Amino acid sequence: MRRSLRDAFVGFSLLGGLLIFSGAMLWLRDFRLGSKSWEISADFKDASGLAKMSPVTYRGIIVGSVQKINFTPSTVETKIKLNNNNLTLTKPVIAKIVTSSMLGGDAQLSLVSLGKPLNKSELFTVSKDCPSKRILCSGDKIKGLEIVSISSLTEGLDGIINEADRQAIVNKVSESIQQFDRTQANLDELVLLSKSELIRAKPIISELTKAAFHLNNILESLDNPNTLKDIQDIASTSSSLTKKIDKMSSNMGNIIEDKELINALKTLTIGLSKLFDDIYP
C-alpha cells in the first residue's frame, strides 16, 4: 500500500512538472488561454535588430509580439500578433522599430496611431464588421519605419553635409555665372560707348587726316631746292627792305629835328590858310 502511494506521488509530481513546463513554454511563446488574438503585417525597408518574438508595444505597453519575418527583394515583411481584440487604433497607423536607448539595446516594435481619436459613442471591433478605413483591423498591412541609430544618424548627417557642399558649389557657380553676366553687360555697355565715341571722333580724325596731308605737301615743298632758294631770296629782300626803312626813319628824324624847316612849314601852312580864307570867304 505504501509503495503504491509512493508511486502515485512520484507520477503526479512528474505530471505536474510536465504541465508546469508546458505552461511556461506556452507563456514564453505568447500563448494565452481564452485570449482573442488577431494579426496584422508591417513592411520595412530595413528591419535591423528585429527578430521573431520581439515585443510589440503601444504607448509603452506590450500588446503583442512578432510572429514571423519574411524577406523579399525589396522589403522585409513582418507578421504581428496582437493579444487584445479591444485594442482600437485609428488610421493611419505605422510601426516603428525602437530600442531602449540611442546607443543600442533589444529592438522592439512600437505601434503609433496618427489618426483622430474615436468618440466615446463610437464602438468598433477589430474582427466583426471592422471599418478598415477608420481603424486598424485584423489582416491589415501597415507601413514600417526603420530604427534610428547612431549609424543612421551619422549617415543622415553625412548626407546633409554632402548636400550642403553640393548646394554651396551650386551657389558659387550661380554667383560666378551672375558675375559673368554682369561683366558681360558692362563690356557690352563699354563697347557701345566706344562705338559712340568713335562716331563722334570721326570728323576730327578726318580733319587730322587732311591736316597731315597738307603738312606732308608743305614738307615736300620745303625739300625742293627751288623753294629753298626762293625762301632765301625772300629773306634777303626782306633784310634789304628793313635796312632801307631804317635809313628813311633816321632821315625823317633828322628832318623833324631841323627847327628852321619846321618853322618854314608852319609859316607856309598859315599862309595857305589865309589864302584859302580870302578866296573862299
C-alpha positions as CSV (number, residue, x, y, z in Angstrom):
1,M,0.0,0.0,0.0
2,R,2.8,2.4,0.9
3,R,4.6,1.5,-2.3
4,S,1.5,2.3,-4.4
5,L,1.1,5.7,-2.7
6,R,4.8,6.5,-3.3
7,D,4.5,5.5,-6.9
8,A,1.3,7.6,-7.3
9,F,3.0,10.6,-5.7
10,V,6.0,10.3,-8.0
11,G,3.7,10.0,-11.0
12,F,1.6,13.0,-10.0
13,S,4.9,15.0,-9.4
14,L,6.2,14.2,-12.9
15,L,2.8,15.1,-14.4
16,G,2.7,18.4,-12.5
17,G,6.2,19.2,-13.6
18,L,5.4,18.4,-17.2
19,L,2.3,20.6,-17.0
20,I,4.3,23.5,-15.5
21,F,7.0,23.2,-18.1
22,S,4.4,23.1,-20.9
23,G,2.6,26.1,-19.5
24,A,5.9,28.0,-19.2
25,M,6.8,27.3,-22.8
26,L,3.3,28.3,-24.0
27,W,3.7,31.5,-21.9
28,L,7.0,32.3,-23.5
29,R,5.5,31.7,-26.9
30,D,2.8,34.3,-26.0
31,F,0.0,31.7,-25.9
32,R,-2.9,32.7,-23.7
33,L,-5.9,30.6,-22.9
34,G,-9.1,32.3,-23.7
35,S,-7.5,35.3,-25.4
36,K,-8.8,36.6,-28.6
37,S,-5.7,37.5,-30.6
38,W,-5.6,39.0,-34.2
39,E,-2.8,39.5,-36.7
40,I,-1.6,42.4,-38.9
41,S,1.5,42.8,-41.0
42,A,4.1,45.6,-41.5
43,D,6.6,46.1,-44.3
44,F,10.1,47.6,-43.7
45,K,12.9,48.5,-46.0
46,D,15.4,47.7,-43.2
47,A,14.4,45.7,-40.1
48,S,17.8,45.7,-38.4
49,G,17.6,44.3,-34.8
50,L,14.1,42.9,-35.1
51,A,13.7,39.2,-34.5
52,K,11.0,36.6,-34.0
53,M,9.1,37.0,-30.7
54,S,10.3,40.6,-30.4
55,P,7.7,42.5,-28.3
56,V,5.1,44.8,-29.8
57,T,4.1,47.8,-27.8
58,Y,1.5,50.6,-27.9
59,R,2.2,53.7,-25.8
60,G,4.9,51.7,-23.9
61,I,2.6,48.8,-23.1
62,I,3.2,45.3,-24.6
63,V,0.2,44.3,-26.7
64,G,1.7,41.5,-28.8
65,S,4.8,40.1,-30.5
66,V,6.4,39.5,-33.8
67,Q,5.4,36.0,-35.1
68,K,7.2,35.8,-38.4
69,I,9.7,37.7,-40.6
70,N,9.7,37.2,-44.4
71,F,12.3,38.6,-46.7
72,T,11.5,39.9,-50.3
73,P,13.9,41.5,-52.8
74,S,12.6,45.0,-51.8
75,T,11.0,44.8,-48.3
76,V,11.0,42.9,-45.1
77,E,7.5,41.7,-44.2
78,T,6.7,41.0,-40.5
79,K,3.7,39.2,-39.1
80,I,2.5,40.8,-35.9
81,K,0.2,39.1,-33.4
82,L,-1.9,41.3,-31.1
83,N,-3.3,39.8,-28.0
84,N,-6.1,42.2,-27.2
85,N,-9.0,42.4,-29.6
86,N,-10.2,45.5,-27.8
87,L,-7.2,47.5,-29.0
88,T,-8.6,50.2,-31.3
89,L,-6.1,52.2,-33.3
90,T,-7.4,54.9,-35.6
91,K,-5.7,55.1,-39.0
92,P,-3.2,55.9,-40.3
93,V,-1.1,53.6,-38.1
94,I,2.6,53.0,-38.5
95,A,5.1,50.5,-36.9
96,K,8.4,51.8,-35.7
97,I,11.5,49.8,-34.7
98,V,12.8,51.3,-31.5
99,T,15.4,50.4,-28.8
100,S,15.7,51.1,-25.2
101,S,18.4,53.8,-25.9
102,M,20.1,55.5,-28.9
103,L,23.3,53.5,-28.2
104,G,21.6,50.2,-28.7
105,G,19.6,47.6,-26.8
106,D,17.0,45.0,-27.6
107,A,14.8,46.0,-30.6
108,Q,11.1,46.1,-30.2
109,L,8.1,47.2,-32.4
110,S,6.1,50.2,-31.4
111,L,2.6,50.9,-32.9
112,V,1.8,54.6,-33.5
113,S,-1.7,55.8,-34.3
114,L,-1.7,59.1,-36.2
115,G,-5.5,59.3,-36.7
116,K,-8.1,61.3,-34.8
117,P,-9.2,59.6,-31.6
118,L,-12.6,58.0,-31.6
119,N,-15.6,59.5,-29.8
120,K,-17.0,57.7,-26.8
121,S,-20.1,56.8,-28.8
122,E,-18.1,55.0,-31.5
123,L,-17.7,51.4,-30.6
124,F,-15.9,49.1,-33.1
125,T,-14.4,45.6,-33.0
126,V,-11.4,44.5,-35.0
127,S,-12.8,41.2,-36.1
128,K,-16.5,41.5,-36.9
129,D,-17.7,44.3,-39.3
130,C,-14.5,46.2,-38.7
131,P,-14.4,49.6,-40.6
132,S,-11.0,49.2,-42.2
133,K,-11.0,52.8,-43.5
134,R,-11.4,54.2,-39.9
135,I,-9.4,51.8,-37.6
136,L,-6.8,49.1,-37.8
137,C,-8.4,45.8,-38.5
138,S,-7.3,42.2,-38.5
139,G,-5.3,41.3,-41.6
140,D,-4.4,44.9,-42.4
141,K,-0.9,45.9,-43.7
142,I,0.8,49.0,-42.3
143,K,3.9,50.9,-43.1
144,G,7.1,50.3,-41.1
145,L,9.8,52.8,-40.1
146,E,13.4,51.7,-39.6
147,I,15.3,52.0,-36.3
148,V,17.0,55.3,-35.5
149,S,20.6,54.6,-34.5
150,I,23.9,56.3,-34.3
151,S,24.9,54.8,-37.6
152,S,21.8,56.0,-39.4
153,L,22.2,59.4,-37.8
154,T,25.8,59.5,-39.0
155,E,24.7,58.6,-42.5
156,G,22.0,61.2,-42.4
157,L,24.5,63.8,-41.2
158,D,26.9,62.8,-43.9
159,G,24.1,63.1,-46.5
160,I,23.2,66.6,-45.2
161,I,26.9,67.7,-45.3
162,N,27.3,66.3,-48.8
163,E,24.1,68.0,-49.9
164,A,25.3,71.3,-48.2
165,D,28.6,71.0,-50.0
166,R,26.9,70.4,-53.3
167,Q,24.5,73.3,-52.6
168,A,27.5,75.6,-51.7
169,I,29.1,74.6,-55.0
170,V,25.9,75.3,-56.9
171,N,25.6,78.6,-55.2
172,K,29.2,79.5,-56.1
173,V,28.6,78.5,-59.7
174,S,25.4,80.5,-59.8
175,E,27.2,83.6,-58.3
176,S,30.0,83.2,-60.8
177,I,27.5,83.0,-63.7
178,Q,25.7,86.1,-62.4
179,Q,29.0,87.9,-62.0
180,F,29.9,86.9,-65.6
181,D,26.6,88.1,-66.8
182,R,27.2,91.5,-65.0
183,T,30.7,91.7,-66.5
184,Q,29.3,90.9,-69.9
185,A,26.7,93.6,-69.6
186,N,29.4,96.1,-68.5
187,L,31.5,95.1,-71.5
188,D,28.5,95.5,-73.9
189,E,27.9,99.0,-72.4
190,L,31.6,99.8,-72.8
191,V,31.6,98.7,-76.4
192,L,28.5,100.8,-77.2
193,L,30.2,103.8,-75.6
194,S,33.3,103.2,-77.5
195,K,31.3,103.0,-80.8
196,S,29.6,106.3,-80.0
197,E,32.9,108.0,-79.1
198,L,34.4,106.7,-82.4
199,I,31.4,108.1,-84.3
200,R,31.9,111.5,-82.6
201,A,35.6,111.4,-83.2
202,K,35.3,110.5,-86.9
203,P,35.1,114.2,-88.2
204,I,38.1,115.1,-86.0
205,I,40.0,112.2,-87.5
206,S,39.1,113.3,-91.0
207,E,40.3,116.9,-90.3
208,L,43.5,115.5,-88.8
209,T,44.0,113.4,-91.9
210,K,43.6,116.4,-94.1
211,A,46.0,118.5,-92.0
212,A,48.5,115.7,-92.1
213,F,48.1,115.6,-95.9
214,H,48.7,119.4,-96.2
215,L,51.7,119.2,-93.8
216,N,53.2,116.5,-96.0
217,N,52.8,118.7,-99.0
218,I,54.5,121.6,-97.2
219,L,57.3,119.3,-96.1
220,E,57.7,118.1,-99.7
221,S,57.8,121.7,-100.9
222,L,60.4,122.6,-98.3
223,D,62.5,119.7,-99.5
224,N,62.5,121.2,-103.1
225,P,65.8,123.2,-103.8
226,N,64.0,125.8,-105.8
227,T,61.6,126.5,-102.9
228,L,64.5,126.8,-100.5
229,K,66.2,129.3,-102.9
230,D,63.0,131.4,-103.1
231,I,62.8,131.5,-99.4
232,Q,66.4,132.6,-99.1
233,D,65.8,135.4,-101.7
234,I,62.7,136.5,-99.8
235,A,64.7,136.6,-96.6
236,S,67.5,138.6,-98.3
237,T,64.9,141.0,-99.8
238,S,63.2,141.5,-96.5
239,S,66.5,142.2,-94.9
240,S,67.4,144.9,-97.5
241,L,64.0,146.5,-97.2
242,T,64.3,146.6,-93.5
243,K,67.6,148.4,-93.8
244,K,66.1,151.0,-96.2
245,I,63.1,151.6,-93.9
246,D,65.5,152.1,-91.0
247,K,67.5,154.6,-93.1
248,M,64.4,156.5,-94.1
249,S,63.3,156.5,-90.5
250,S,66.7,158.1,-89.5
251,N,66.3,160.7,-92.3
252,M,62.8,161.6,-91.1
253,G,64.2,162.0,-87.6
254,N,66.8,164.4,-88.9
255,I,64.1,166.4,-90.8
256,I,61.9,166.6,-87.8
257,E,64.8,167.9,-85.7
258,D,65.6,170.8,-88.1
259,K,63.8,173.8,-86.4
260,E,64.1,176.2,-89.4
261,L,62.4,173.7,-91.7
262,I,59.7,173.2,-89.1
263,N,59.1,177.0,-88.8
264,A,59.0,177.4,-92.5
265,L,56.4,174.6,-92.8
266,K,54.4,176.3,-90.1
267,T,54.6,179.7,-91.9
268,L,53.6,178.0,-95.2
269,T,50.7,176.3,-93.6
270,I,49.4,179.6,-92.0
271,G,49.8,181.5,-95.3
272,L,47.9,178.8,-97.2
273,S,45.2,179.0,-94.7
274,K,44.8,182.8,-95.0
275,L,44.9,182.4,-98.8
276,F,42.0,179.9,-98.8
277,D,40.1,182.2,-96.4
278,D,40.4,185.1,-98.8
279,I,39.5,183.0,-101.8
280,Y,36.6,181.3,-100.1
281,P,35.3,184.0,-97.6
